[in-house]
Amino acid sequence: MSFKSTFEKYDWDILEKEIYTYSSEDVKQVLQKEKIDLEDFKILISPAAKPFIEEMAQRSSAITKKRFGNTMQMYVPMYLSNECQNICTYCGFSMTNKIPRKTLTDAEILKEVKHIKNLGYDHILLVTGEANRTVGVSYLKNAIELIKKHFSNISIEVQPLDQEEYEELVAEGLYAVLVYQETYHKATYKEHHPKGKKSNFDYRLDTPDRLGKAGVHKIGIGALFGLEDWRVDSFYTALHLKYLQKTYWKTKYSISFPRLRPHEGEVQPKVEMTDADLVQLICAYRLLDEDVELSMSTRESQLFRNNIIKLGITSISAESKTNPGGYSVEPQSLEQFEISDERSTAEVANMIKSQGYEVVWKDWDKSFV
């Protein structure tokens, strides 16, 4: 059993048609409800809900404050390698891009760790390209072994692995895994992933199931907005979330909201997602689920991130470097994508505090694990 059986019950084209035919009356009826379900979620992400964003935002803010209090978790990614065996049309690390490749040594990992610790962080997200021969399970186990005494929590965003491999990493100290489907539209997925292990849509789709079975404490999911219609992709992400919560009920979950950013080998967004669209989506997710963590990266602008703090987001990154060794080893090497908010960790922390929030430097679930 996996999410695939649930996924196959839905048709992309039918969902898209439904989402674009809802009326303002449909939205009003949903907003009168105390509990929102998946059918309601479709209505809240529809064009018909645009005039109701303010009402949705106020409700989202109240729910988030009730559940998470006046806290904002800060996180930072640490890129270990830009080696990749996949062709992904939208990524700077794609195998077809003729760029210098770099994988951090033990000494370089520890140098990056020292820099990140000095910024104040007590948990870390390890990121690599998808290159099993270079940064496979043995490399990741070694990296976790080197790092775990320095941080309360370790998360990874790497190539999908088998269940047994995740179990090995959990035993080593792994806490959370982020894995994004990119798009739930199979034909579009294949178009943007023509070669490499990542071209296997079904294997990637089943990754969160393998994570749940392996006992990973927290799973992050999401779609890359711009490859397909963001509304339909967001419904499938919500569908995936609800399936996972029901099936692996002991696990925590997070959702991220990456929009296509400039990179080496550019792909223009198929469907534009405006700032207002993104606010609408964040609020819709919060109305659907008060427990899911909602994360915002430095892909977004300083102004947008300042204004989104109180509307449903629970974690935010700062001073991110998307290249291996970017903090202290090789700051000028190629980034996976360009960041937009280039403020320092201290500046972002001060912005959060100025809005009446307490900054949380580690994953707040650690004490309950």
ZAMARGU-4260 file (C-alpha; in steps of 0.2 Angstrom, whole numbers, plus 5000, padded with zeros to 4 digits):
<rodrens>
0) 5000/5000/5000 | 5006/5018/4996 | 5000/5035/4991 | 5000/5029/4973 | 4983/5020/4975
5) 4975/5036/4982 | 4984/5047/4969 | 4977/5037/4954 | 4959/5040/4960 | 4960/5058/4954
10) 4961/5065/4937 | 4972/5081/4934 | 4961/5088/4921 | 4945/5085/4930 | 4952/5093/4946
15) 4958/5108/4936 | 4941/5111/4928 | 4933/5110/4946 | 4945/5122/4954 | 4941/5135/4940
20) 4922/5134/4941 | 4919/5138/4959 | 4909/5154/4963 | 4910/5167/4977 | 4895/5159/4985
25) 4905/5142/4986 | 4919/5152/4995 | 4907/5160/5007 | 4900/5143/5012 | 4917/5136/5016
30) 4922/5151/5026 | 4907/5148/5037 | 4913/5131/5042 | 4924/5128/5058 | 4932/5113/5050
35) 4939/5113/5032 | 4941/5097/5022 | 4950/5093/5005 | 4934/5098/4995 | 4934/5114/5004
40) 4952/5117/5001 | 4950/5116/4982 | 4937/5130/4984 | 4949/5141/4995 | 4963/5139/4982
45) 4952/5144/4967 | 4952/5160/4958 | 4935/5163/4966 | 4943/5165/4983 | 4954/5179/4978
50) 4942/5193/4985 | 4942/5184/5002 | 4961/5183/5005 | 4960/5196/5019 | 4947/5186/5028
55) 4957/5170/5025 | 4973/5178/5032 | 4965/5184/5048 | 4958/5167/5051 | 4975/5159/5047
60) 4984/5170/5058 | 4973/5167/5073 | 4974/5148/5070 | 4993/5148/5069 | 4995/5159/5084
65) 4984/5147/5094 | 4993/5132/5089 | 5011/5138/5088 | 5011/5154/5099 | 5022/5169/5095
70) 5036/5159/5089 | 5046/5157/5073 | 5058/5143/5069 | 5074/5148/5059 | 5083/5136/5049
75) 5098/5136/5037 | 5103/5124/5023 | 5121/5117/5021 | 5125/5111/5004 | 5137/5096/5004
80) 5138/5093/4986 | 5132/5099/4969 | 5136/5083/4960 | 5121/5076/4951 | 5117/5061/4940
85) 5100/5068/4934 | 5094/5080/4921 | 5082/5093/4928 | 5078/5107/4916 | 5075/5120/4931
90) 5090/5116/4942 | 5108/5123/4942 | 5115/5107/4947 | 5108/5097/4932 | 5120/5085/4924
95) 5119/5094/4908 | 5126/5110/4915 | 5145/5112/4912 | 5149/5118/4930 | 5163/5114/4942
100) 5157/5101/4954 | 5161/5100/4972 | 5159/5088/4986 | 5164/5093/5004 | 5177/5084/5013
105) 5176/5080/5032 | 5187/5095/5036 | 5177/5106/5025 | 5160/5100/5032 | 5167/5104/5050
110) 5172/5121/5044 | 5155/5125/5037 | 5147/5118/5053 | 5158/5130/5064 | 5152/5145/5054
115) 5134/5140/5055 | 5135/5137/5073 | 5142/5154/5076 | 5126/5161/5067 | 5116/5154/5081
120) 5108/5139/5073 | 5105/5123/5083 | 5098/5112/5069 | 5103/5110/5051 | 5097/5105/5034
125) 5110/5095/5024 | 5107/5096/5005 | 5115/5087/4990 | 5112/5085/4972 | 5106/5067/4967
130) 5122/5057/4964 | 5121/5041/4973 | 5139/5036/4968 | 5146/5051/4976 | 5135/5056/4990
135) 5126/5040/4994 | 5121/5033/5010 | 5139/5030/5016 | 5143/5048/5013 | 5127/5054/5022
140) 5130/5043/5037 | 5148/5049/5038 | 5142/5067/5037 | 5128/5064/5050 | 5141/5056/5062
145) 5153/5072/5060 | 5139/5084/5063 | 5127/5077/5076 | 5136/5082/5091 | 5135/5100/5086
150) 5116/5101/5082 | 5100/5096/5091 | 5092/5091/5075 | 5098/5085/5058 | 5087/5086/5042
155) 5092/5081/5024 | 5086/5085/5007 | 5094/5073/4996 | 5090/5059/4983 | 5076/5048/4987
160) 5082/5032/4996 | 5075/5015/4999 | 5067/5011/5016 | 5082/5001/5023 | 5093/5016/5019
165) 5082/5028/5028 | 5082/5016/5043 | 5101/5017/5043 | 5101/5036/5043 | 5088/5036/5057
170) 5099/5025/5068 | 5114/5037/5064 | 5104/5052/5071 | 5093/5058/5056 | 5078/5068/5062
175) 5068/5074/5046 | 5068/5072/5027 | 5062/5084/5014 | 5057/5077/4997 | 5047/5087/4985
180) 5037/5079/4971 | 5041/5095/4960 | 5024/5092/4951 | 5011/5079/4952 | 5007/5080/4933
185) 5015/5065/4926 | 5018/5071/4908 | 5025/5087/4914 | 5036/5078/4927 | 5044/5068/4913
190) 5047/5083/4902 | 5057/5091/4916 | 5066/5075/4922 | 5071/5066/4906 | 5085/5057/4912
195) 5092/5049/4929 | 5084/5041/4943 | 5073/5056/4947 | 5064/5052/4930 | 5055/5038/4939
200) 5039/5047/4944 | 5032/5033/4954 | 5048/5030/4964 | 5048/5048/4970 | 5029/5048/4973
205) 5031/5033/4985 | 5046/5041/4994 | 5036/5048/5009 | 5029/5031/5012 | 5046/5024/5013
210) 5050/5038/5025 | 5035/5034/5036 | 5039/5016/5036 | 5057/5019/5041 | 5051/5029/5056
215) 5058/5046/5051 | 5051/5059/5064 | 5047/5073/5052 | 5043/5073/5033 | 5043/5088/5022
220) 5033/5088/5005 | 5028/5101/4992 | 5028/5106/4974 | 5039/5117/4964 | 5028/5131/4958
225) 5030/5136/4940 | 5031/5119/4932 | 5012/5116/4931 | 4996/5125/4937 | 5000/5128/4955
230) 4982/5126/4961 | 4981/5108/4955 | 4998/5104/4961 | 4994/5111/4978 | 4978/5101/4979
235) 4988/5085/4976 | 5001/5090/4990 | 4986/5093/5002 | 4979/5076/4997 | 4997/5068/5000
240) 4998/5076/5017 | 4981/5070/5023 | 4985/5052/5017 | 5002/5053/5026 | 4994/5060/5042
245) 4981/5046/5042 | 4994/5032/5038 | 5009/5037/5048 | 5000/5046/5062 | 5015/5047/5074
250) 5025/5058/5061 | 5026/5077/5060 | 5024/5085/5043 | 5029/5102/5035 | 5025/5110/5018
255) 5037/5122/5008 | 5032/5134/4995 | 5046/5135/4982 | 5043/5146/4966 | 5055/5145/4951
260) 5070/5156/4953 | 5084/5160/4941 | 5097/5147/4939 | 5110/5140/4926 | 5099/5134/4912
265) 5083/5144/4913 | 5065/5137/4912 | 5052/5150/4913 | 5036/5147/4924 | 5022/5139/4914
270) 5009/5147/4925 | 5013/5163/4935 | 5011/5162/4954 | 5009/5180/4961 | 5013/5185/4978
275) 4994/5187/4982 | 4992/5169/4975 | 5005/5163/4987 | 4997/5171/5002 | 4980/5164/4997
280) 4988/5146/4996 | 4997/5148/5013 | 4981/5153/5022 | 4972/5139/5013 | 4984/5126/5020
285) 4983/5133/5037 | 4964/5133/5037 | 4965/5115/5031 | 4977/5109/5044 | 4982/5118/5060
290) 4996/5107/5064 | 5006/5106/5048 | 5022/5117/5049 | 5023/5129/5034 | 5040/5134/5029
295) 5047/5150/5019 | 5064/5150/5011 | 5075/5164/5005 | 5069/5162/4987 | 5056/5175/4992
300) 5059/5194/4993 | 5063/5203/5009 | 5047/5213/5008 | 5036/5197/5005 | 5045/5188/5020
305) 5042/5202/5032 | 5024/5203/5028 | 5020/5184/5028 | 5027/5181/5046 | 5010/5183/5054
310) 4999/5174/5041 | 5003/5156/5044 | 5021/5153/5042 | 5030/5143/5056 | 5048/5142/5050
315) 5059/5153/5039 | 5077/5152/5033 | 5090/5166/5033 | 5107/5169/5025 | 5106/5154/5015
320) 5120/5148/5003 | 5114/5136/4990 | 5132/5130/4984 | 5143/5118/4993 | 5155/5127/5005
325) 5146/5143/5002 | 5147/5149/5020 | 5166/5147/5022 | 5175/5136/5010 | 5170/5141/4992
330) 5158/5156/4993 | 5159/5160/4974 | 5155/5143/4967 | 5139/5140/4957 | 5123/5141/4967
335) 5108/5129/4964 | 5097/5144/4962 | 5098/5163/4966 | 5091/5168/4983 | 5081/5184/4984
340) 5082/5189/5003 | 5100/5192/5006 | 5099/5198/5024 | 5110/5191/5037 | 5104/5179/5050
345) 5104/5193/5064 | 5094/5205/5053 | 5081/5192/5050 | 5080/5187/5068 | 5078/5206/5073
350) 5064/5208/5060 | 5055/5193/5068 | 5058/5200/5085 | 5051/5217/5080 | 5035/5209/5075
355) 5033/5202/5093 | 5039/5184/5089 | 5052/5173/5098 | 5065/5166/5087 | 5067/5147/5089
360) 5084/5141/5084 | 5081/5122/5084 | 5067/5111/5080 | 5055/5112/5094 | 5049/5094/5093
365) 5066/5087/5098 | 5061/5086/5116 | 5046/5075/5112 | 5055/5063/5101
</rodrens>
